Amino acid sequence: MNRVMLSLAVLLITTCQTLAGNEGRPNIVWISCEDISTHLGSYGDRNATTPNLDRFATEAIRYTQAFTCHGVCAPSRTGIITGMDPVSLGANHMRSKARLPAHIKLFPTYLRNAGYYCTNNSKTDYNLEWDEKTVWDESSAKAHWKNRLRPDQPFFAVFNLTMTHESKLWPEGWKDVIKGQPVSKLHRPENMVIPPIYPDTPEVRAAFARLLDVIMVMDQEAGRLLRELDDAGLSDNTVVMFWSDHGNGFPRAKRWLYDSGTHVPLMVRVPEKYRASTNKVPGSVDDRLICLTDLGPTVLQLAGVPVPAHMHGTPFLGKNSERQREYVYAARDRIDERFDLVRAVRDRRYRYVRTLMPWRPALQHKSYAERSVVRQEMRRLLSEGALKPELAVYFQTPRPFEELYDLETDPFELMNLAEDDQYAEHLVRLRTECDRWQIERRDLHLIPETILVDEEKESGSRWAIMNGANGEARCRLLLDIAKQAGRSLKADMDVVVPAMKSPDPAVRWWAVSALSSQQSTDQWTSLLKNAAGDDSAAVRIAAARGLGLAGEKDLAASVLLRELHNSSSFTRHAAILEVDESKSTLIKTERGLIQELADTDTEYINRVASHALMQK
């Protein structure tokens, strides 16, 4: 039986279940928060003021090695709500709206079909096209388990606490959150311990103090939600899970794939009647590797609902949940208006990072994120030549194609061991695992977004694009040529040049991108000129980058000017991004057009156009 048929069978089974089977099944509550990393007292932060969650930790199982699939909210929550790695759905681009094939449902649907009352209060933020009516009984700021029609109906209730979001670390956002808090409770900047991944300045210390302030307020709200269960006499019938979606709202944490961006707190309180013999007792610690894509399958198993075969996550609680993950995975693609493509694999000690667009700096200009005080401090110090070298690399290009870190000796991942022969065995092992994972998941973001959205229209869903008969072969080919681009100047031209004639525009895009990073020769420039006339707009824009670097700035500008008038917003986005990144001559010669894009086009296009106009 193939995956589609098996998943449909699971859906049929759960649909046929009736409320008569609800007796004895646990209620399940999620308390999620945003952007906190592991800044809790129970996780070792001595400055944190989190008495409610610290008390909860003594009643729960505390997972010390839980990770998210991405360092930013929408992709992370997409992985959680589907139980799948978002790259397999083409849903890892921030604020994208990928279509789902018919056999893949958001997991609360299976709970509702099995008789559960499902509520979400109130953040969704999924990178998907989805129907709220089929997923939640209610999703709003008023959604609550108390609103169920029958008191004996089991419930799955999600409470998303948003007061810790990065925007609340900005001075103006912080003031709203801490209203009514005694000044004596607020955290003092001079007491902050600043990790070595940040400059230690008064502004950075103040930002960390604000982070702990909003976490304190979040802890108070979490305590209130826990007391509601106690007051209703439901604590002995309710499994409660607390987790955060990714790292804190500072650079090198939120939006990044290191531990600082993906390591999160996870605590689960399981009433005695629902504990399987393999589950640990309250107050215990579980150091298994967990990915938050495991949350949905775990909820289904606790509720007695079969876990669909298409899910990548697997249960870590309940019967037969002893399995040990060997690896956790993470992926970074377009975040807001800027593109990137990074993959990471982590085992219990080492993290491997693969960057496939090294021509872009790790810390790109993103209009929303630039409001971060820490980010502003880093840019200030960089401009003054005072930023520490290990931090200045975030702004430099090209980035290393591969990174390897020993988390035991280097917990902040500052010493790249990828070229250290002593670690070659670990590098090869994790590199091979990254290959295997990307191919097994059919990594759809190996296809440029401009091409991906067109193929989605033809296939019906992004998932379907590479899950047909030739999907694995195409994914392997794309990954092979993408790695050539990632190697930058070390690309193998014997592989790259033939790929420029591929019938697959995504392959041609990667080949042109790889060629554009080479030292200019007449032969390479001639090939790029040919690519500037390619049938695919994505390939033409990639060729413009290479032509600009080869000194053919007028030709590059003419290619980009044409695409700035393209009817596709995805193509215009790619074109204005290249104008901005290359400091194209169009910024001077077509200032009126770029101003029009900044004033009237879609949000991401106008952000990039506005930044281009600020270029000197």
Stockholm file with secondary structure:
# STOCKHOLM 1.0

chainA/1-616         MNRVMLSLAVLLITTCQTLAGNEGRPNIVWISCEDISTHLGSYGDRNATTPNLDRFATEAIRYTQAFTCHGVCAPSRTGIITGMDPVSLGANHMRSKARLPAHIKLFPTYLRNAGYYCTNNSKTDYNLEWDEKTVWDESSAKAHWKNRLRPDQPFFAVFNLTMTHESKLWPEGWKDVIKGQPVSKLHRPENMVIPPIYPDTPEVRAAFARLLDVIMVMDQEAGRLLRELDDAGLSDNTVVMFWSDHGNGFPRAKRWLYDSGTHVPLMVRVPEKYRASTNKVPGSVDDRLICLTDLGPTVLQLAGVPVPAHMHGTPFLGKNSERQREYVYAARDRIDERFDLVRAVRDRRYRYVRTLMPWRPALQHKSYAERSVVRQEMRRLLSEGALKPELAVYFQTPRPFEELYDLETDPFELMNLAEDDQYAEHLVRLRTECDRWQIERRDLHLIPETILVDEEKESGSRWAIMNGANGEARCRLLLDIAKQAGRSLKADMDVVVPAMKSPDPAVRWWAVSALSSQQSTDQWTSLLKNAAGDDSAAVRIAAARGLGLAGEKDLAASVLLRELHNSSSFTRHAAILEVDESKSTLIKTERGLIQELADTDTEYINRVASHALMQK
#=GR chainA/1-616 SS CCHHHHHHHHHHHHHHCCGGGCTTCCEEEEEEESSCTTCSGGGTCTTCCCHHHHHHHHHSEEEEEEECSSSSHHHHHHHHHHTSCGGGTTCCSTTCCBCCCTTCCCTHHHHHHTTCEEEEESCCCCSBCCCHHHHCSEESTTCCGGGCSSTTSCEEEEEEECTTSGGGGSHHHHHHHTTTCCGGGSCCGGGCCCCTTSCCCHHHHHHHHHHHHHHHHHHHHHHHHHHHHHHTTCGGGEEEEEEESSSCSSTTTTTCCSHHHHEEEEEEECCGGGCCTTSCCTTCEECSCEEGGGHHHHHHHHTTCCCCTTCCCCCSSSTTCCCCCSCEEEEECCBTTBCCCEEEEECSSEEEEEESCTTSCSSCCCTTGGGCHHHHHHHHHHHTTCSCHHHHGGGCSSCCSEEEEETTTCTTCCSCCTTCGGGHHHHHHHHHHHHHHHHHTTCGGGSCHHHHHHHHHHHSSHHHHTSSTTHHHHHHHHHHHHHHHHTGGGCCHHHHHHHTTCSCHHHHHHHHHHHHTSCCCHHHHHHHHHHTTCSCHHHHHHHHHHHHHTTCHHHHHHHHHHHHTCSCHHHHHHHHHHHHHHTCTHHHHTHHHHHHHHHHSCHHHHHHHHHHHTCC
#=GC SS_cons         CCHHHHHHHHHHHHHHCCGGGCTTCCEEEEEEESSCTTCSGGGTCTTCCCHHHHHHHHHSEEEEEEECSSSSHHHHHHHHHHTSCGGGTTCCSTTCCBCCCTTCCCTHHHHHHTTCEEEEESCCCCSBCCCHHHHCSEESTTCCGGGCSSTTSCEEEEEEECTTSGGGGSHHHHHHHTTTCCGGGSCCGGGCCCCTTSCCCHHHHHHHHHHHHHHHHHHHHHHHHHHHHHHTTCGGGEEEEEEESSSCSSTTTTTCCSHHHHEEEEEEECCGGGCCTTSCCTTCEECSCEEGGGHHHHHHHHTTCCCCTTCCCCCSSSTTCCCCCSCEEEEECCBTTBCCCEEEEECSSEEEEEESCTTSCSSCCCTTGGGCHHHHHHHHHHHTTCSCHHHHGGGCSSCCSEEEEETTTCTTCCSCCTTCGGGHHHHHHHHHHHHHHHHHTTCGGGSCHHHHHHHHHHHSSHHHHTSSTTHHHHHHHHHHHHHHHHTGGGCCHHHHHHHTTCSCHHHHHHHHHHHHTSCCCHHHHHHHHHHTTCSCHHHHHHHHHHHHHTTCHHHHHHHHHHHHTCSCHHHHHHHHHHHHHHTCTHHHHTHHHHHHHHHHSCHHHHHHHHHHHTCC
//
